[in-house]
Amino acid sequence: MAMTLTILGSGTAIPRPDRTASSNLVRVNDETIIIDLGPGALHRLVQAGSSLNQVNQILITHFHNDHTSDLPAFLFATRSPLVLAERTPLNLIGPAGLEEFYLGLQAAWGRWVTLPEHLLHILELTNDKTSTTTFKNFTLTSAPVDHTPASLAYRIEDHQGTAVVFSGDTSYDLRLVELARHVDILVCECSFPEGLKGEGHMTPSLAGRVAAEAGVKKLILNHFYPECDGHDLLTPARRAFAGEIILAHDLMELSV
């Protein structure tokens, strides 16, 4: 089975009728992986034809609300008796500080977001260097990027060598370039248009530069603030990167 990618949320912290916040879905054989759970992600998940109990891995790029606020909603929904009865073990993976973040959710909501220990496994990854973990159907490589002290980008690669990279939120970063070397798809944040760059974020030309330097096959621009509305995002990106460029939208699905 080919690896597939679904953009669940292509937006940001600013509510939009057509763009929910950051979330992506990857299917590798019989394994389902979610990257970030921003507000609206759970509704997009079921719209995409998946369910809570099909999710085997949740990856968190960093702890900002627009990437995490549907995590407690996911945990709360999973505690429903009908859902919990069918729940298989789930990995929650993210930067150092993830367990403390989970304990904070428990402090706020108590048992309503607390899953049985045998069902939820928390894996903290290092924030200061690249690290690699191998799972049944894929290899996960993470690298720190320039956004917050606990920000990671992820590379998901199946055992046939097909790979997709998610930048998370970041500015231009050589560590992201290295992580994305020759990847099939780079899903790269492009928060602002040319001339309006925000701190810790990228513009189209910077995303294109990362893609070109990494030699990726396909670039998907993602994570659009409202400032991007009405601006030409493709032309600046194409000046830097000659490959295929796609503007993300919610529920976009691609084969990797």
N, C-alpha and C positions, 0 to 999 in steps of 0.2 A: 504493500500500500504506500502511495506517495505521501510525503509530508504535505500537510495543508496549513494555511495561515488564514485566520479571520481577524480583521480589525473590528473589535467590539466597540471601542471608543476612540475617536480621532480628535477629540477636543481637549479642553483644559478645565481649570477650576471655574471658569465662567460658564454658567448654564446657557445652552443653546438648544433650540428645538430639533436641530438636525445632527448635533454632535454631542454625545456623552463624553465623559472624561476618560482618562487613559485606561485602556485594557486591550489585551490581545490574546488570541486563542491559537494554539498550535496542536495539531493532531499528528502523532507519530505512531503508526500501526494501531495498537489498541490503547494507546496512552494519550491522555488529554492534559494539556499544560495551559494554565492561564498566567499571563505576565501582567501584573498589576490589576487592581480591582478598584478603579475610581467609581464615583457615584454614577449609577445607571448600568454598571457592568452586568449585574445579575439579570436584569431584564433583557439586555442584549444577548446574554448567554443563551437564554431559552429561545429568543427570536432566531438565533443561529442554529437551533435544532439540538442543543445540548442540554444537559441537566446537571444539577449539583453533584449527583453521585457519579457522573462520568469524569469529573475532574480528579486527576491523580496527583498533580503537582501545582502549587501556587508559588510563583516567583514574584518577589517584591523588589523593585529597583531602588526605591527610597521611601521615606516615611511621610511625605507630604500628602495632605488629605485627598488631593485629586488623583492619587495613585493607590490609596488604601481604604477609603471610607466605606466601600462595600465589603471589606473583609469582615468586620463584625456582623454585617448583614448576612454574609455567607455562613458564618459560624452559627448565628441565631437560627437561620433557616434549616441548617443541617441538624440542629437539635430536635426538630420536629420528629415525632416518633416514626412516622412513615418513611421519612428520609433517613433517619439514623439507623433504622433496621436494615437498610440496604447499603449503608456506608462501608466502603473498604478503606484501609489505611491511606492517609493523605499526608503528603510532605508539604510543609510550609517553609519556603526557602527565601533567604534574603541577607542583607548586610548584617554585620555585627551590630547588636542592639535589638535584633528581631525578637528575642525571647523577652527582653524587658518591655518591648512594645506590646507583645501579647499579654504580659502580666498587667500592663496598664489598661488594656481592654477589659480584662477580668476585674480589675479594681473598679472600673466604671459600671460594668454590667453583670458581674458575678457569674453565676452558673449558666446564665443564658447564652454566653459566648464561650463556655468551657466544654470542650469535647473530651471524651474518655481518652486517657493516656495512650491506649493501644491503637487509637484511630488517628491521632494527630502527632506527627513527628516534626520537630522544628530543627532546621539545619541552618546555622549561621555561617556565612562565608566571610573571608577576610576582606577588609576594606583597604588594604595597603598593597596588594599585589594580585596578579592574575592567579586564579585557581580553577581546577578542573575536577569534576565529579562525574562518574559514569553510572548511568541507570540502565534498566533493562533494554530500552529501545533507543536511547540517545545518550550523548555526552553533553554535559553542561559546563561551559567555561564562562567565568565572570571576570570582569576587570573594573577597577575603580575609574570613575569619570568625574569631570569637573562641574559639579552642581552643588551638592552638599558633602560634608565629610563622610556620609554613609550613602553614597550613590554608586550603583553598579550598572554596568551594561552586561548583557547576556548573549552568549552564542549557543544555540541549540543545534546539534549536528547528529544526524542519524548514523547508523553503522555502515551505510553505503556512501557517506561523505556529503550528503545533501545538508545544507546549513542555512540558518537564518540568524541574523543579529538584530537585537533590540537595543537602541542606544539609551533608552530611558531619557531623562532630562539631563542635558549636558551642553556645555559650550564645545568648541572645537578642541579635540584632545587626541594626542598621538596614541594613547593607550586604546582608544576606540578604533583608530586606524588599524592597529596591530590585531585587535580582536576580530575585525571584519575582513581580514585578508582573504580575497578570492571567494567570498561568501556568495551564495546564490541570491539572497535578498537581504538588503540592509533596510530595516525599518528605523528611520532616523527622524528625530525631532526637528521641527522647523517652526518654532513658536512664533517668529516675527518676520515680517517682510524686510527686504533690503532697506537699509538706512534707519531701521527701528530696532536694532538688536538689543535684547534685554540681557542682564547679567546672568550667567549660567545657562544661556540658551543659544540656539543657532538660528541663522537666516538661511535662505535657499542656497546662496553661494557657498556658505560654510559646510552645509550638508553635502553639496555637490563635491566640494574639495575632499571631504572625508571619503566619499564613495570612489572618487578618482584615485586618490592615493592608496586606498585599500584594494583597488582592482576588483570591485564587486560587479556582479552581473546585472543586478537590478536594484534601483533605489526607490523606496517608498517614503515620501515626505508625510509627516504625521505630527499630531499635537499642535493644532492651529489655534492661536488666540484670535479673538475678533479683529485685532489689528491687521490680520492677513486678508480680511474680506476686501474684495475689490482690487487686490494687488496681483500682479503677474508674478507667480512663484516659480513657474517652470523656466522662464528665460534665464534668470540669474543662475539657477541650478545647472542648466544645460551649458552655460558658458564654462562651467568647471568640470562637468561630467558628461561624457559623450554617450553613455549607455542609456537604457530605458529608465524613465522616471515616471512615477505614478503619484498622483495626489490621493491620499487616503480619504476614505469616507466610512462611516459606520456601516458594519455588516458586509464590507468588501471581503470576498473570499478568493484566495489564489492557491494554486499548486506551487510548491516551492521547487 
